[in-house]
Amino acid sequence: MAWVEAFAAVAGRVREAVVPLLGTEAGRAEHGVGAGGDRTVELDRLAEEVALAGLAEFAAAGHPCSVLSEEAGVVRLGADWPLVMLDPVDGSLNAKQGLPLAAVMLALADGPRVANLRAGLVLNLLSGERWTVVRGSGLRRNGAPLVPLPTRPRPGRIGVLGIESSPRDLCRLRSLIERAGKVRLLGSMALSLAHTAAGGIEVFAAPIRARIFDMTAGLLMVREVGGVVSDLEGRPLEDAEVGLESRTTLLASVDAGLHRLALDVLGA
């Protein structure tokens, strides 16, 4: 798919530009507040500049679109739709602190809701590992078709529980944590959902009301491999809007039984 190839090229350019700034004072220099409400630092600014330049080239070559970016907001490149969701540095706190878990996230939608998502990419800025997804055509990792790791049966238990949370919201997951063999908090929504789609994280839970924008590529990845995504009450997300203002809690797993177990444990 041409869009996925373009996303890979854009993400590669971002990686080349920003890796030298990861964990440096120069990368942490502040530039105000972006459209998503977070403080923009030099890492974010440079990554967005490089990504938008690449997307503008692709649009000018016969693929008009609009871009919704965490820092700049909506950028029109010849058409209202399709819409590209761009998070140039997902896990920006990790990136600022020099922690090796940050990603470029790009997703494509034909309309304003999660159900309209058509394609996505997540690129680990440090390792270069790349996940791509096209609706109806499966999930790939580094270009090869990906089949999720099989779940090892543990009655009433979750082997690896992934979490994205603030300290004050973590208590909401106490009952779920007590059912887990191990807990992982990666600090990047995009990477957490990519690893959930791959089966490395068996259940992923976010008790915070996180931006759906940050989840878009990952939600499509989990759904494309036959997984289940909902909020913590079990409500589906297909009708949720993909804009910067739309937020939700999240529960995701490639195993429908584990998803149901997590909902039961949480009392949903």
ChimeraX attribute file (.defattr): number of C-alpha atoms within 10 A of each C-alpha:
attribute: neighborCount
match mode: 1-to-1
recipient: residues
	/A:1	9
	/A:2	9
	/A:3	20
	/A:4	18
	/A:5	12
	/A:6	16
	/A:7	28
	/A:8	21
	/A:9	15
	/A:10	22
	/A:11	28
	/A:12	19
	/A:13	16
	/A:14	26
	/A:15	24
	/A:16	12
	/A:17	14
	/A:18	22
	/A:19	17
	/A:20	12
	/A:21	17
	/A:22	22
	/A:23	18
	/A:24	15
	/A:25	11
	/A:26	14
	/A:27	22
	/A:28	20
	/A:29	15
	/A:30	14
	/A:31	13
	/A:32	11
	/A:33	13
	/A:34	17
	/A:35	16
	/A:36	17
	/A:37	12
	/A:38	12
	/A:39	13
	/A:40	20
	/A:41	20
	/A:42	18
	/A:43	28
	/A:44	26
	/A:45	21
	/A:46	18
	/A:47	23
	/A:48	22
	/A:49	14
	/A:50	20
	/A:51	25
	/A:52	21
	/A:53	13
	/A:54	18
	/A:55	24
	/A:56	19
	/A:57	14
	/A:58	19
	/A:59	18
	/A:60	12
	/A:61	9
	/A:62	9
	/A:63	17
	/A:64	20
	/A:65	22
	/A:66	22
	/A:67	26
	/A:68	22
	/A:69	24
	/A:70	25
	/A:71	23
	/A:72	17
	/A:73	16
	/A:74	18
	/A:75	17
	/A:76	16
	/A:77	20
	/A:78	14
	/A:79	14
	/A:80	15
	/A:81	17
	/A:82	19
	/A:83	25
	/A:84	24
	/A:85	28
	/A:86	30
	/A:87	26
	/A:88	30
	/A:89	28
	/A:90	27
	/A:91	22
	/A:92	24
	/A:93	16
	/A:94	19
	/A:95	28
	/A:96	22
	/A:97	14
	/A:98	16
	/A:99	16
	/A:100	16
	/A:101	20
	/A:102	29
	/A:103	31
	/A:104	28
	/A:105	28
	/A:106	33
	/A:107	30
	/A:108	26
	/A:109	21
	/A:110	17
	/A:111	16
	/A:112	16
	/A:113	17
	/A:114	23
	/A:115	17
	/A:116	19
	/A:117	25
	/A:118	20
	/A:119	26
	/A:120	29
	/A:121	32
	/A:122	30
	/A:123	29
	/A:124	23
	/A:125	24
	/A:126	16
	/A:127	12
	/A:128	14
	/A:129	13
	/A:130	21
	/A:131	28
	/A:132	29
	/A:133	27
	/A:134	22
	/A:135	16
	/A:136	11
	/A:137	12
	/A:138	18
	/A:139	28
	/A:140	18
	/A:141	18
	/A:142	12
	/A:143	11
	/A:144	10
	/A:145	14
	/A:146	17
	/A:147	14
	/A:148	20
	/A:149	14
	/A:150	12
	/A:151	15
	/A:152	10
	/A:153	10
	/A:154	10
	/A:155	8
	/A:156	12
	/A:157	18
	/A:158	25
	/A:159	18
	/A:160	20
	/A:161	23
	/A:162	26
	/A:163	26
	/A:164	22
	/A:165	20
	/A:166	11
	/A:167	8
	/A:168	9
	/A:169	14
	/A:170	15
	/A:171	13
	/A:172	14
	/A:173	18
	/A:174	12
	/A:175	13
	/A:176	20
	/A:177	21
	/A:178	13
	/A:179	17
	/A:180	17
	/A:181	12
	/A:182	13
	/A:183	17
	/A:184	13
	/A:185	14
	/A:186	18
	/A:187	20
	/A:188	24
	/A:189	26
	/A:190	29
	/A:191	26
	/A:192	24
	/A:193	28
	/A:194	28
	/A:195	19
	/A:196	28
	/A:197	34
	/A:198	24
	/A:199	22
	/A:200	20
	/A:201	26
	/A:202	26
	/A:203	29
	/A:204	27
	/A:205	26
	/A:206	23
	/A:207	21
	/A:208	20
	/A:209	14
	/A:210	18
	/A:211	19
	/A:212	24
	/A:213	25
	/A:214	25
	/A:215	29
	/A:216	29
	/A:217	33
	/A:218	29
	/A:219	28
	/A:220	31
	/A:221	31
	/A:222	27
	/A:223	19
	/A:224	19
	/A:225	22
	/A:226	16
	/A:227	20
	/A:228	23
	/A:229	24
	/A:230	20
	/A:231	19
	/A:232	22
	/A:233	14
	/A:234	19
	/A:235	13
	/A:236	14
	/A:237	17
	/A:238	15
	/A:239	11
	/A:240	15
	/A:241	19
	/A:242	26
	/A:243	22
	/A:244	19
	/A:245	13
	/A:246	13
	/A:247	18
	/A:248	18
	/A:249	20
	/A:250	26
	/A:251	25
	/A:252	30
	/A:253	29
	/A:254	29
	/A:255	22
	/A:256	15
	/A:257	12
	/A:258	23
	/A:259	24
	/A:260	16
	/A:261	20
	/A:262	28
	/A:263	18
	/A:264	13
	/A:265	17
	/A:266	15
	/A:267	10
	/A:268	13
